[in-house]
Each structure stands twice: as structure tokens, then as C-alpha cells.
Amino acid sequence: MSVSTTSTQNNDTLDDSFEKIAKDIISNHFSDKQLIIGLGSGRAATRIVKLIPDEVARNCEFICTSLQIKIEAERQNLKIIDESQIPRIDVVIDGADQINEQFCLIKGGGGALLREKIIYFSAKKTIIVADFTKFVSTFSRSVPIEILPFSRTSIVPFIEKLEGTPVLRTLDKGYPYVTENGNLILDVMFNDYTNVSWLETELKKLPGILETGLFIQAPDICYSALNDNQFKKYEPTSNSK
């Protein structure tokens, strides 16, 4: 694993760290290039979108994974194109809910995991941005799983056999959360995360599961936003892309 760190002596906020990350991404991957860029959903991607300069926006086209990030991109006057161009994506920028020591990811807290995984595996380069609290030695949170509504009850016993505890994601008023694909999400806490590759394989065997929030393939570049205007940049050598 290759790591580089940048810092200053200022008492700046975490937002300043994200701003420095955005500038690093733009200067190293966007400048003077005409690119198709995939945008994941959530706070990290939103922060990056807000910091894209006009000269970069004019040269690039963007594919959005959710209405949330699409609205933000529209506010920044970015040129949005449709999913027919996904095979041509040059760079994906996205966040993560947790990142383990092998740079596997848990994603889907915002509900866009299926679309995010499609662009993640289609892109020539993947860049993940998260704050330092998301980096853990082993996973310790639930895995979002997008399921067909018809399988809502039938799939639960199979997940329980994998020592998972599924909870149907709901809105504040108790209504089921429905993804932009018209599906439901189970948030599943597992007893054991020591072999997430095996867990991903077993889950994908179950009828009714459309996608899981386990991203087993490490990103090309991973940024960790630290306090006090600092960030770390990892380039995992385990990446097989």
C-alpha cells in the first residue's frame, strides 16, 4: 500500500480537509482533460461536486447515481449525461460508510448502492473519499442489501442462516424506504466480518437479492480526511483492476 500525507499547522476544520482533497483530485485527475465522471451519492461526493471549478466543469460530463447528487450537479451547472455512457466512465468519485484494512468497502447508507456498484465496476479509475472515522480495522456496521419487494419475507430465513440480522429500512414515519429503482433495503448486521468476500458470494446466491453494499474490490485511490486541514491518500496495491 502506497500512502502520502499532506498537512498544515493550522487549526482548520474537516471541511478544509475535504477542500484540499478536492483540489488534489482535480489537479491530478481532471485538469485539461475531457472526461466522463461518475458521481456517487452522499456527503463526500456532494462536497467534491461543490468544489469543481468552472474550467473543469466545461471539459467534463457527469453521470449521477441518485436524484440527490443530480440536483447538486445541476446547481453547479455540470453537464449531466445518461446511463448509456456508463461503459465510457473515466473516473468515479464516491464515498463509503466504512473501509476496512484491506480497503473493502461498505456502501449504501444513502440507498444508492446498486447504481453506485454499477458505475464503480465500470470505471477505469475509482476514487473513494471519506473522513477518518470511516476507516476501521474490521467492519462494525450493518450491510445495506437491496432486495426485490416480492422477496421481503422469503429472504429473511436465508440471511439468518448466514448469521445476519436483517432490518427493513424505513422512513421516519414508518413507511418502507423505497430505492430509486423501486426496491427495498434490508440493513443487515452480521456476527462475523472476517471473510467478507465469502459473505458477498453467499449473499449473491440468494434469490431476491439484487445487490449488496459490500464492495470487495479495492478502489484505485482512497482519501481519508483528517482534522486540522490534513488528509491521507492511499493507493492500495491489492487492487486487481
N, C-alpha and C positions, 0 to 999 in steps of 0.2 A: 504494500500500500504506500503510495506516494502522498505526502502531506506538505502543504505550505501554509504559513500563518502570516497574517498582517495585523498590525495593531498600532494604536497611538497611545499617548499618555493622557488623553482627555477623558473626562468623566461623561461620556456620551451615552445615549440610550441604545436599547436593542434595535430600534428603528434605524439608527445611524449605521449599525452593522449591516442591516438589510440593504441600505442605500449603497454601501461600499460593495456588497456582493453584486448588486445590480450593475454597478459600474464595471466590475471585473468581468461579469458575463458579457456585457455589451462590448467592452473593449477587446475581449479575446475571441468572441464568437459571432458578433453581429456586424462589426464595423466594416463599412464599404463592401458589404455583401448583399446580394439579393437572396433571401432565404424564405422558406416556408417553416413557420414556427408553430408548434403545438403548445397550447396553454392548458395546463391542468387547472383545477379549481381550488378555492380556499385562500387563506390569508397570504401565504407566501407568494403564490402566483399573482395575486392582486397587487401586492407591494411591488413586484417586479414590473408589472404592466404599467403602473403609475409612473415609473421612472424611465420608461423607454423614451429617448429623445426623438424629436420630430424627424431628424435626418435618417434615423434608423427605421422609424415607422414608415417612411416613404418608400424605403427599399424592400420592405418585408411584407409577407402575407401571413395571416394567422388563422389557425383552426382552433376553435374553442370546444371544451368538453362539457360545458354546462351553460345554462342561461345566466347564471351569476357572473361567470368570467366573461361571457359575451357582452353583457351590459357594461362591465367595466372597460372592456376593449373598445366598445362603441364610444364611451365617454372620452377615451384617449384618441379617438379618430383613427384607430387602427383599421387596416384593410382586412376584413374577415372573408374567408372563403369556405366552401362547403367540404363535406367529408369525402367527396370524390377524389380529393387531392391528398388524402392521408398517406398513400404509399410514397409520396414525394417529400414527406416531412424531413427537414434537415436537423432540427433541434427541438426537443421537448423540454419545457421548463415546468416543474411541478413541485409540490410539497410532499410531506409524509407525516403520518401520525406517530410512527415510531420507526427507528432504524437500528438494527442490531449490529453486533461486531463484525458480522460477515456482509454487512450492507444489504441484507434483505430488508424489505420494507413492509409495513402495514399501512395501507391507504384505504380511503373510503369513508372517513369521518364525515365528509361533506355530501356523500351519497352518489358521487360520480365515478365510482371505481371501475365500472365496466368500460366506459368510454376512455377513462384515463389509461387503463391497461391496453386498450386497442392502440392508442397513439404511442404509448411507451414502447411497445414491442415493434412498432412500425418505423420509428425514428432512427435516423443514422446516429444521433447522439442524444443521450439522456442526461439532464441536469436536474438534480434534486436540491431544493433549498429548504432548510428547516432551522429552528432555533435549537440551542444546545440541549434543552430539556428533552428533545425527541430522540436523542442518541442514548441507547441503553445497551447493557451487556446481553440481556435476553429479553424477549418480548414480555410485556406485563399488562397488556390491554386486550380488549375483545377484537376479534377479526370481523369486519363487515362482510357479509355474504349476500349477494344479490340473487334472489330466487324468483321463479315464476309464481304468481299468486296462487295458481292451482295446486302447487306443491306445499303450501304453507303448513299444513298439518302432517302430511305424509313424510316430510323430510326430517322432522324433529327426531324420531327414534334413531335414525341413521347417524345423525350428528351426535346424539348422546352416546352411541356406541364408540365414537371416536373421542369420548371423554370431553365433549363440548357442552356448554350450557347456552342454548340459543334464546335470545330475547328479541321479539319483534320490535323493530324500531317504530316509534310513534311520535306524533307531534304533541305540542304542549296540551292540546285539548283532548288527547287520547286517540285521535284518528291515526290510522296506519300511515307511515311515511311512504309515499309512492315516488319512485325514481322518475327521471325524465324519460326513461324507457318504458314506463308503465308497470314496473316490477316492485317487489317488496324487498326490504333488507332485514336480515337477521344479524344481530350483533352477538357473536359467539365467543365466550371466554373458554379457553382450553386449559386443561390441567397441566399440559406439558408442551413446551415450545422448543425442545431440544433438537427436533428434526422437522423443521418447517417445510422442507422440500417434500418429505414423505406425507406430511399433513396436507399440503396443497394437492398432491397427486390423489390422495384418498378422497378428498372433498370433491374434486372434479369428476370422480366416478359416479357421484350420486345424481340420479335423475331429478331435475328441478333446479339444481344449482347452475346459474348462468355464469357467474364469476365470483372469485374470492378477492378479498383485499390483501392477500399475500402476494407480494411482488418478489419472487425468488431471485431473479436476475439482477445483479448489482448495477447501479447507474454508472455511466462513464465518469461523471463528476458529481461530487456531493459537497455542498456548502453547509457549514454549521455557523449560525450567527451567535456570537458571544456577547457578553456585556462589554461596556466601555469601548465601543467602536472597534471591535475585533471580529475576525472570522477565521475559520479554518477551512481549507479546501482539500478534499480527499480525492484521489484518483485510484479507485480500487483495482488492484492487479488481477483480482479474481473474475473480472468482467469477461464474459465469453463472447461478447458481440463483436 
